[in-house]
Amino acid sequence: MTTGENVPKRLRGDIQGLRAVAVVAVIANHLVGWPTGGFVGVDVFFVVSGFLITGLLLRAADAPGGISLAGFYARRIRRIVPTALLVLAATLVGAHFLFNSARATSTAWDALNALLFTANWRFVAVGTDYFAAGGSVSPVQHFWSLAVEEQFYLVWPWLLVLLFALFASTRARTGAVVTVIVAVVAASFVFSLHQTAETPTVAYFSTFTRAWELGAGALLAAAAPLLSRLPAVLRFLLGWVGLAVIVGSALFIDSSMPFPGPWAAAPVAGALLVIAAGVGGTQRHLFPLVNPVSRFIGAISYSLYLWHLPVIVFAQQLPPQHPAVIAGLIFVLSVLSYLLVEQPFHQSPWLAARGTRESRREAWQAWRDRFGAQFILGTTALVVIATAVGIVAESSIRDVPPPPAAAGDGLLPAAETNPETQLQADLASALQASSWPKNLSPSLDSVLRTTSNDNPARKCFDIGDSPDFDSCTWGDRNAPHHMYLVGDSTAMAYAPAFKAIADASGGQWRITTVGLYGCRFTDVDVANDGTGVMSACPARKQAVTEHIVADAPQLVVVSNAYALGRSTAGAPLSTADLVASTLAETAGYASAGRITYLAPPPLGADLGRCYSPVSSPNSCAVTIDPAWNDFAAATQATLGAGDHFVSSLAFSCYQGACPAFAGTIPTKYDDAHLTTAYATHIAPALQFELAALGLL
């Protein structure tokens, strides 16, 4: 967060302490998950910023020459841009060495948006959920709040200038300013309530749902002359009550509560009370805020805020470190950047109003006398540190040998008749590997970039018009036997395997693979928030049923995600409900010879997060999730006569553990879906399973 570079003439220790409370709460929440509402520190920052910046503009309006927009934005640039550039550059270097290429590329786009002060809309566009427990957190995700502030200040000073031009008298001008602020606060707060209820992930990052928080601080600045008359006893009470409200918000608010509307009102109110209490005089009694430690932390809070998340996210890629070590590193980097970058640039004549050549020379000489040696030393130190970090990171990325060959390693007996035996050996070997093989094909970086784009059946599962069933059919069109593979994206991930089976069947089988992303083939529509999924799902299932009835294939294979969900009406669906609903849907395939339910692979780790050049394969290996076991057991227990169940464990996991690769092939491109290469690789195993059941 920015800290309001243009402070009042009297540097308020209570506001510095308020910044300290806010930034410590945010860092603690991100570092150790406590306090649960530590994220409300950002809301405190919004209020502080709105108060200080608006107060500055109001004072400037009464000064000779009025508000200088050029001067205002020059000061903003000097205050926030140099340190932000430093942190973003360091983050890009860290991402290059510590992230896989897909995540590093995504981080680069995040950083570009952070630099352009559009980070909040970038995270809205990519569907970021601030409160998501898993997933790959961007190391610059916290720049969203800086973007909100700068977007607000792109408009706010111009609006004030317009009001000052329209109203000449101080009284009329004050009334107009207060009226506009009240309107902005009211409209933004009402919209915040609405959007938080409708689309909470968007509401969290939106400038329109946060403007009321900055506006609340602005309203307080406009009311400052009245607040200065408050009696000392009342100011004492307001300060302590406000601090208690902020601390209580951090302790008791959590991610389950609607935020920012309405629960952000609590920390905003607390910040308003603390600031209002200090308008009339020094708050010496509010010792948690005005002590030297709090004031110093408040002074460096901007650097602390910018550095904390990259350090925390990068630390997750390295061997476990104690939170105190991570906090210490954040503090050291913040102090260095504050002393060596933030302050020298903030106090420099760079972008200042142009005067005579002599005055500019004197200003720069005064700056060099105060900061020159410090700036040069700091720049040199930062270059040395960056170089050292790069060397250490590079040395930690070892040349990784391929995993040991499965044959003859004693893990499993060799068997030429069952292809699952070799797959199990490969999986077992992968679980024993201490480092990533360098001969994975495709590479994990390529897998993360490609995802399902190379799947030959991708268009057969797209949203839109019903797909061309003929172009979704593999093998000889005149083959005497016909099979369907249907379902959601799980079935799509299996499609390359069935294509390989059809192509290798010697003209005996043609296989149609068709379904819809996010659309489970169940009798009850399972809610999915993907764009257009719920409107397309019923029609796609109906079209598939009609084709199956018309074609009367000898076999239909059904594969759906093993996950709980809700109906489109909002009713929760249990495992038993979903299995029964699957059987009810497939009962419509009455003309099919037999129906087989193919289990999806158990959920794996988030590959985008767990895989990096400095991680080990163990970080991406997981045990079988309980939901998978529940769905598999329920499906087998309720099979109809003549129907079959095929487990995915033989080609996904070994003795209850599931690695991210087998042999030299990555198994999944995310936590759920097989890579195209691995799906093709397991075709013989699937063919073996179906043949063993007498289905081929």
FENSULSUL-V795041 format. One record per residue. N is the residue number from 1. RES is the residue in one small letter. PSI is psi in radians with two decimals (999 if undefined). NEAR is the number of other ideal C-beta (glycine too) atoms within 10 Angstrom. D_CENTER is the distance of its C-alpha to the mean C-alpha in whole Angstrom. Layout:
# FENSULSUL-V795041
n: <N N>
res: <RES RES>
psi: <PSI PSI>
near: <NEAR NEAR>
d_center: <D_CENTER D_CENTER>
This chain:
# FENSULSUL-V795041
n: <1 2 3 4 5 6 7 8 9 10 11 12 13 14 15 16 17 18 19 20 21 22 23 24 25 26 27 28 29 30 31 32 33 34 35 36 37 38 39 40 41 42 43 44 45 46 47 48 49 50 51 52 53 54 55 56 57 58 59 60 61 62 63 64 65 66 67 68 69 70 71 72 73 74 75 76 77 78 79 80 81 82 83 84 85 86 87 88 89 90 91 92 93 94 95 96 97 98 99 100 101 102 103 104 105 106 107 108 109 110 111 112 113 114 115 116 117 118 119 120 121 122 123 124 125 126 127 128 129 130 131 132 133 134 135 136 137 138 139 140 141 142 143 144 145 146 147 148 149 150 151 152 153 154 155 156 157 158 159 160 161 162 163 164 165 166 167 168 169 170 171 172 173 174 175 176 177 178 179 180 181 182 183 184 185 186 187 188 189 190 191 192 193 194 195 196 197 198 199 200 201 202 203 204 205 206 207 208 209 210 211 212 213 214 215 216 217 218 219 220 221 222 223 224 225 226 227 228 229 230 231 232 233 234 235 236 237 238 239 240 241 242 243 244 245 246 247 248 249 250 251 252 253 254 255 256 257 258 259 260 261 262 263 264 265 266 267 268 269 270 271 272 273 274 275 276 277 278 279 280 281 282 283 284 285 286 287 288 289 290 291 292 293 294 295 296 297 298 299 300 301 302 303 304 305 306 307 308 309 310 311 312 313 314 315 316 317 318 319 320 321 322 323 324 325 326 327 328 329 330 331 332 333 334 335 336 337 338 339 340 341 342 343 344 345 346 347 348 349 350 351 352 353 354 355 356 357 358 359 360 361 362 363 364 365 366 367 368 369 370 371 372 373 374 375 376 377 378 379 380 381 382 383 384 385 386 387 388 389 390 391 392 393 394 395 396 397 398 399 400 401 402 403 404 405 406 407 408 409 410 411 412 413 414 415 416 417 418 419 420 421 422 423 424 425 426 427 428 429 430 431 432 433 434 435 436 437 438 439 440 441 442 443 444 445 446 447 448 449 450 451 452 453 454 455 456 457 458 459 460 461 462 463 464 465 466 467 468 469 470 471 472 473 474 475 476 477 478 479 480 481 482 483 484 485 486 487 488 489 490 491 492 493 494 495 496 497 498 499 500 501 502 503 504 505 506 507 508 509 510 511 512 513 514 515 516 517 518 519 520 521 522 523 524 525 526 527 528 529 530 531 532 533 534 535 536 537 538 539 540 541 542 543 544 545 546 547 548 549 550 551 552 553 554 555 556 557 558 559 560 561 562 563 564 565 566 567 568 569 570 571 572 573 574 575 576 577 578 579 580 581 582 583 584 585 586 587 588 589 590 591 592 593 594 595 596 597 598 599 600 601 602 603 604 605 606 607 608 609 610 611 612 613 614 615 616 617 618 619 620 621 622 623 624 625 626 627 628 629 630 631 632 633 634 635 636 637 638 639 640 641 642 643 644 645 646 647 648 649 650 651 652 653 654 655 656 657 658 659 660 661 662 663 664 665 666 667 668 669 670 671 672 673 674 675 676 677 678 679 680 681 682 683 684 685 686 687 688 689 690 691 692 693 694 695 696>
res: <m t t g e n v p k r l r g d i q g l r a v a v v a v i a n h l v g w p t g g f v g v d v f f v v s g f l i t g l l l r a a d a p g g i s l a g f y a r r i r r i v p t a l l v l a a t l v g a h f l f n s a r a t s t a w d a l n a l l f t a n w r f v a v g t d y f a a g g s v s p v q h f w s l a v e e q f y l v w p w l l v l l f a l f a s t r a r t g a v v t v i v a v v a a s f v f s l h q t a e t p t v a y f s t f t r a w e l g a g a l l a a a a p l l s r l p a v l r f l l g w v g l a v i v g s a l f i d s s m p f p g p w a a a p v a g a l l v i a a g v g g t q r h l f p l v n p v s r f i g a i s y s l y l w h l p v i v f a q q l p p q h p a v i a g l i f v l s v l s y l l v e q p f h q s p w l a a r g t r e s r r e a w q a w r d r f g a q f i l g t t a l v v i a t a v g i v a e s s i r d v p p p p a a a g d g l l p a a e t n p e t q l q a d l a s a l q a s s w p k n l s p s l d s v l r t t s n d n p a r k c f d i g d s p d f d s c t w g d r n a p h h m y l v g d s t a m a y a p a f k a i a d a s g g q w r i t t v g l y g c r f t d v d v a n d g t g v m s a c p a r k q a v t e h i v a d a p q l v v v s n a y a l g r s t a g a p l s t a d l v a s t l a e t a g y a s a g r i t y l a p p p l g a d l g r c y s p v s s p n s c a v t i d p a w n d f a a a t q a t l g a g d h f v s s l a f s c y q g a c p a f a g t i p t k y d d a h l t t a y a t h i a p a l q f e l a a l g l l>
psi: <2.64 2.78 0.21 1.42 -0.44 1.54 2.84 2.91 -0.64 1.98 2.01 2.02 -0.55 -0.60 -0.66 -0.75 -0.60 -0.70 -0.71 -0.81 -0.76 -0.84 -0.62 -0.69 -0.77 -0.83 -0.77 -0.69 -0.75 -0.52 -0.82 0.02 0.16 2.45 2.67 -0.51 0.43 -0.40 -0.25 -0.19 -0.57 -0.67 -0.63 -0.76 -0.72 -0.78 -0.80 -0.80 -0.80 -0.68 -0.87 -0.81 -0.73 -0.69 -0.73 -0.82 -0.67 -0.69 -0.68 -0.60 -0.53 -0.14 2.80 2.34 -0.28 -2.77 2.24 1.83 -0.67 -0.77 -0.67 -0.88 -0.53 -0.73 -0.67 -0.76 -0.82 -0.61 -0.73 -0.51 -0.81 -0.85 -0.68 -0.74 -0.76 -0.85 -0.73 -0.71 -0.77 -0.63 -0.72 -0.69 -0.81 -0.72 -0.64 -0.71 -0.52 -0.27 2.73 2.86 -0.62 -0.76 -0.61 -0.71 -0.76 -0.71 -0.65 -0.73 -0.69 -0.76 -0.69 -0.76 -0.61 -0.72 -0.59 0.08 0.68 0.34 -0.65 -0.71 -0.49 -0.79 -0.51 -0.78 -0.63 0.08 0.55 2.33 1.92 -0.60 0.10 2.30 -0.56 -2.85 2.99 1.88 2.28 2.36 -0.14 0.37 -0.56 -0.21 -0.14 -0.67 -0.63 -0.68 -0.74 -0.81 -0.86 -0.54 -0.67 -0.77 -0.11 -0.40 -0.73 -0.86 -0.67 -0.66 -0.71 -0.73 -0.73 -0.76 -0.71 -0.56 -0.55 -0.49 2.08 -0.78 2.60 -0.70 -0.81 -0.68 -0.76 -0.74 -0.72 -0.75 -0.81 -0.73 -0.79 -0.75 -0.78 -0.71 -0.74 -0.80 -0.80 -0.84 -0.78 -0.69 -0.74 -0.75 -0.62 -0.74 -0.78 -0.87 -0.54 -0.66 -0.61 -0.91 1.39 -0.57 -0.60 -0.73 -0.61 -0.67 -0.17 2.39 -0.61 -0.50 -0.11 -0.22 -0.57 -0.48 -0.77 -0.68 -0.60 -0.73 -0.67 -0.71 -0.67 -0.68 -0.69 -0.52 0.07 -0.72 -0.63 -0.67 -0.44 -0.24 0.00 2.43 2.71 -0.68 -0.74 -0.68 -0.66 -0.83 -0.75 -0.73 -0.82 -0.68 -0.76 -0.78 -0.71 -0.66 -0.72 -0.83 -0.75 -0.66 -0.76 -0.59 -0.59 -0.36 2.46 3.13 -0.20 -0.23 2.54 2.15 2.28 -0.25 2.10 -0.08 -0.29 -0.29 -0.50 -1.01 -0.55 -0.80 -0.73 -0.77 -0.71 -0.72 -0.75 -0.79 -0.76 -0.66 -0.43 0.02 -0.66 -0.08 3.02 2.40 1.25 -0.47 -0.33 1.14 -0.52 -0.37 -0.56 0.10 2.77 -0.63 -0.82 -0.69 -0.66 -0.77 -0.68 -0.65 -0.63 0.24 -0.57 -0.84 -0.72 -0.79 -0.76 -0.68 -0.47 -0.78 -0.75 -0.72 -0.77 -0.80 -0.75 -0.59 -0.49 -0.33 -0.16 3.01 2.55 2.34 2.59 2.44 -0.55 -0.61 -0.77 -0.77 -0.68 -0.72 -0.72 -0.78 -0.78 -0.83 -0.67 -0.75 -0.77 -0.82 -0.57 -0.82 -0.61 -0.29 -0.98 -0.96 -0.81 -0.75 -0.67 -0.71 0.05 2.80 0.08 2.25 0.18 2.89 2.38 2.30 -2.63 2.84 -0.67 -0.74 -0.66 -0.71 -0.70 -0.68 -0.76 -0.62 -0.71 -0.67 -0.75 -0.67 -0.61 -0.71 -0.17 -0.99 -0.69 -0.74 -0.78 -0.79 -0.75 -0.76 -0.78 -0.78 -0.73 -0.67 -0.75 -0.77 -0.78 -0.71 -0.75 -0.74 -0.73 -0.73 -0.77 -0.77 -0.74 -0.68 -0.39 -0.23 1.69 2.70 2.04 2.20 2.78 2.77 2.71 2.55 2.51 -0.58 2.25 0.18 -0.01 -0.02 -0.82 2.59 2.57 2.51 2.14 -0.31 -0.39 1.87 -0.33 -0.44 -0.80 -0.66 -0.75 -0.69 -0.72 -0.72 -0.74 -0.72 -0.70 -0.65 -0.41 -0.26 2.38 -0.13 2.78 2.32 2.48 -0.06 0.46 2.37 1.97 2.85 2.76 -0.63 -0.74 -0.70 -0.76 -0.55 -0.65 -0.69 -2.05 0.19 -0.37 0.15 2.17 -0.37 0.24 -0.82 -0.31 -0.13 0.12 2.71 2.51 -2.65 2.73 2.32 2.82 1.86 -0.55 -0.70 -0.18 0.26 2.30 2.70 -3.04 2.16 -0.33 0.19 2.50 -0.31 2.48 2.41 2.57 2.45 2.08 2.78 -2.81 -2.66 -0.36 -0.80 -0.70 -0.71 -0.51 -0.25 -0.73 -0.58 -0.75 -0.56 -0.75 -0.67 -0.78 -0.78 -0.48 0.13 0.02 0.60 0.19 -0.48 2.42 2.40 2.19 2.17 2.02 2.57 -2.52 2.31 2.31 0.02 1.78 2.41 1.34 2.78 -0.65 2.29 2.18 2.18 2.40 2.34 0.12 2.47 2.11 -0.06 -0.86 -0.50 -0.50 -0.40 -0.92 -0.74 -0.67 -0.78 -0.69 -0.74 -0.71 -0.78 -0.77 -0.71 -0.68 -0.76 -0.71 -0.65 -0.41 1.05 2.81 -0.38 2.40 2.20 2.22 2.32 2.14 2.83 2.50 1.52 2.55 2.91 -2.95 2.67 2.93 -0.32 -0.09 -0.03 2.32 2.48 2.17 3.04 -0.81 -0.71 -0.80 -0.68 -0.79 -0.66 -0.58 -0.79 -0.63 -0.70 -0.80 -0.19 -0.35 -0.19 0.78 -0.50 -0.17 2.58 -0.96 2.76 2.31 2.34 1.95 2.06 2.49 2.87 2.60 2.64 2.38 -2.98 2.81 1.78 -0.66 -0.43 -0.70 -0.45 2.27 2.92 -0.32 0.08 3.00 2.80 -0.47 -0.48 -0.30 0.06 2.37 2.87 2.92 2.23 2.53 -0.62 -0.65 -0.82 -0.71 -0.80 -0.72 -0.79 -0.76 -0.66 -0.82 -0.58 -0.35 0.26 2.49 2.90 2.26 -0.11 2.86 2.83 2.34 2.11 2.69 0.00 -0.52 -0.49 0.16 -0.62 2.79 2.08 0.79 -0.02 2.46 1.97 3.05 -0.12 2.86 2.19 -2.01 0.39 2.22 2.41 -0.69 2.74 -0.13 -2.63 -0.06 -0.54 2.38 2.53 2.71 -0.71 -0.75 -0.63 -0.73 -0.67 -0.59 0.08 -0.78 -0.63 -0.74 -0.71 -0.69 -0.76 -0.80 -0.66 -0.68 -0.47 0.02 0.44 -0.23 999>
near: <26 24 25 23 18 16 15 16 5 9 10 22 20 25 25 22 27 30 29 24 24 29 27 21 25 26 26 18 18 18 19 13 10 12 21 16 25 24 26 30 31 24 29 29 30 30 27 28 25 32 28 23 26 26 21 20 24 20 15 20 17 11 9 5 9 13 20 15 13 12 15 18 15 15 17 20 14 20 20 23 14 19 24 21 15 24 28 22 14 22 26 18 15 22 27 16 19 24 27 25 17 21 22 18 15 19 26 17 13 25 24 15 22 27 17 12 21 18 27 26 19 24 24 18 12 12 10 21 13 16 12 12 7 10 12 19 17 27 28 30 22 27 29 28 24 22 22 27 25 18 19 22 21 13 12 22 21 12 14 23 18 12 18 19 10 10 15 8 8 10 8 12 19 16 14 16 23 14 11 19 26 13 11 21 21 12 14 23 22 13 17 26 17 13 19 23 12 9 14 18 18 19 23 26 23 22 19 15 27 27 25 26 30 30 26 25 27 30 22 23 23 19 15 18 10 10 17 12 8 17 9 11 8 12 22 15 14 21 23 17 15 25 22 13 19 27 18 16 27 27 15 13 21 13 15 8 14 14 23 29 22 14 19 27 18 20 31 27 18 26 33 22 22 29 28 22 26 25 23 16 12 12 23 9 14 23 10 16 25 21 14 9 10 22 19 15 20 27 18 24 28 27 26 26 28 29 28 26 23 24 25 21 24 23 18 18 23 13 9 7 12 8 12 9 11 19 18 13 17 23 18 12 22 26 15 19 24 21 17 22 21 26 21 23 22 18 14 18 18 15 16 16 12 10 12 8 8 8 13 14 12 13 15 15 12 12 17 14 9 14 19 13 10 14 19 13 12 19 14 11 12 18 10 10 13 15 11 10 15 14 10 10 19 11 8 13 13 11 6 17 13 14 25 12 11 22 10 9 12 6 18 19 7 10 12 7 6 15 20 19 18 19 23 23 23 25 28 20 23 25 19 15 19 10 14 25 18 12 11 21 11 19 15 24 19 17 28 21 15 16 15 19 9 15 25 15 27 15 13 23 26 14 16 10 10 15 21 11 17 8 11 22 22 25 24 16 10 7 18 10 18 22 29 28 29 28 31 25 23 24 28 26 27 27 30 25 26 28 24 22 22 25 15 13 19 9 14 13 24 20 26 28 29 26 30 31 19 21 26 29 26 26 17 20 18 25 17 20 10 14 10 13 19 16 9 20 26 12 13 24 21 12 16 26 19 12 17 23 14 10 17 12 23 16 21 24 25 26 26 28 22 25 18 15 17 13 15 13 8 7 10 9 20 12 18 13 19 25 25 17 20 23 19 12 20 23 12 17 21 11 13 21 15 18 22 21 24 23 20 25 26 24 19 24 19 15 23 20 21 22 26 25 21 17 20 16 21 15 17 26 21 19 11 17 16 9 15 22 14 17 24 22 12 18 22 14 10 15 15 11 4 8 17 20 15 18 15 24 19 20 26 24 26 23 11 11 16 27 27 23 26 28 22 17 20 25 29 24 29 18 20 17 23 31 27 25 20 26 27 19 23 27 21 19 21 24 20 18 23 20 10 13 14 8 17 18>
d_center: <18 22 25 27 29 32 33 36 40 40 37 36 35 34 31 30 30 28 25 26 25 22 20 21 20 16 17 18 16 13 16 18 16 19 20 18 18 18 15 18 19 17 19 22 22 22 25 26 25 27 30 31 30 32 35 35 35 38 40 40 41 44 45 47 45 43 39 38 35 35 36 33 30 32 31 28 27 29 27 24 24 25 23 20 21 22 19 17 20 20 16 17 20 18 15 18 20 17 15 16 17 14 11 14 14 11 11 14 13 11 14 16 14 14 18 19 17 15 12 11 12 11 7 10 11 8 8 4 6 6 9 7 10 9 7 6 4 6 9 10 7 10 12 11 14 17 16 17 20 21 21 23 26 26 28 29 32 33 34 36 38 39 40 42 43 44 46 48 49 47 47 46 43 42 42 40 38 37 38 35 32 33 33 29 28 30 28 25 25 26 24 21 23 23 19 18 20 19 16 14 10 12 14 12 12 15 18 20 19 19 22 24 23 24 27 28 29 31 33 34 35 37 39 39 43 43 41 43 46 45 47 46 46 43 41 41 40 37 36 36 35 32 31 31 29 26 26 27 24 22 23 23 21 18 15 17 19 18 17 18 21 23 22 21 24 25 24 25 28 29 28 30 33 33 33 36 37 38 39 42 43 41 40 41 41 37 37 34 33 36 36 36 33 31 32 31 28 27 29 26 23 22 22 21 18 17 17 16 12 13 16 14 12 15 17 15 16 20 22 21 22 24 21 24 24 21 22 25 23 21 24 26 24 24 28 28 26 28 31 31 29 28 31 33 32 31 35 36 38 36 35 38 41 43 47 50 49 51 48 45 47 48 44 43 45 45 41 42 44 42 38 40 40 37 35 37 36 33 32 34 32 29 30 31 28 26 29 29 26 26 29 28 24 26 29 27 26 29 31 30 33 33 33 36 38 38 42 44 42 43 40 41 44 45 45 46 46 43 40 37 39 38 34 35 36 33 31 33 33 29 29 31 30 29 27 25 28 28 30 27 28 26 24 20 19 21 20 16 17 20 18 21 22 25 26 30 29 26 28 29 26 25 25 28 32 33 33 36 37 39 37 35 38 38 42 45 45 49 48 50 47 44 40 37 34 32 28 25 22 24 27 26 25 28 30 30 32 35 35 36 39 40 41 42 45 48 48 48 44 42 39 37 33 31 29 26 22 21 24 26 29 31 33 31 28 25 22 19 17 17 19 23 22 24 27 28 28 31 33 31 32 36 36 36 38 41 41 41 44 45 45 46 44 45 42 38 35 32 29 26 23 24 22 23 22 24 26 26 28 26 28 26 27 28 29 32 32 29 32 35 33 33 36 37 35 37 40 41 41 45 46 44 46 43 40 37 34 32 29 26 25 23 19 19 16 12 14 11 11 14 16 17 21 21 20 23 23 23 20 19 22 22 24 25 23 25 24 26 29 29 29 31 34 34 34 37 39 39 40 43 46 46 42 40 37 35 33 30 30 33 31 28 28 31 33 30 27 25 24 22 25 29 31 30 27 24 24 20 18 15 16 18 20 23 23 26 28 28 28 31 32 33 35 38 37 36 39 41 39 41 44 44 44 47 44 45>
